Amino acid sequence: FIMSLLFYSDHRSPSHLLRGRTMVGIKKKAHDKSDMTGGKDMGAWSVRALDSDEGLDVIGILTKEYVPKHPIMDMSEIIELMKEEGMLGNDFSEIDYLYDITAMGLSELYFQWKNERTLDYDTEECVWGNVTDFTASKESIDFLLQQLIDIKNEVPDEDGIREIVDLWKDEESGEVNQAWMEYLEWLIGSFVSEQEV
């Protein structure tokens, strides 16, 4: 199927993008991302990090390794788990597309919980409905916020690029996809607001 950025056609807040997705069979669908990325095939079907192959890996790890034992999700624990699983770097000098997707995906999960009080990811295990709360320490928020700011500022990796940003650039114009950048800025702004409370 073709997935365009219809999410922004009604000019709602990007928070509506944080709704859960059905995982069953989703990787088997054919995706045409040319309307989103200028023709680059990156395994994503919307601006959300969780709507990507790597985002589904984040959901898969949480489904199997964390959510069944933790009805109260703790972002600090989740960040440590993702580091152990090789999904996040140990510090900000370790830059990788996968780490950026994971940081954005965890941010999406957190704000989905904050906005909707539910994480409705349909999996065979049916564990997400057992989540009763999602907490985040100042340190965990600071970690994710810095990662998102580094993405926005295109802090380069050892090859001189920030791959996640590069993949969202139009091949002809070199411009970053506006809807994706607005979404990233919304995540950053949401964390900034969270810090001010």
Disulfide bonds with the S-S distance in Angstrom:
none
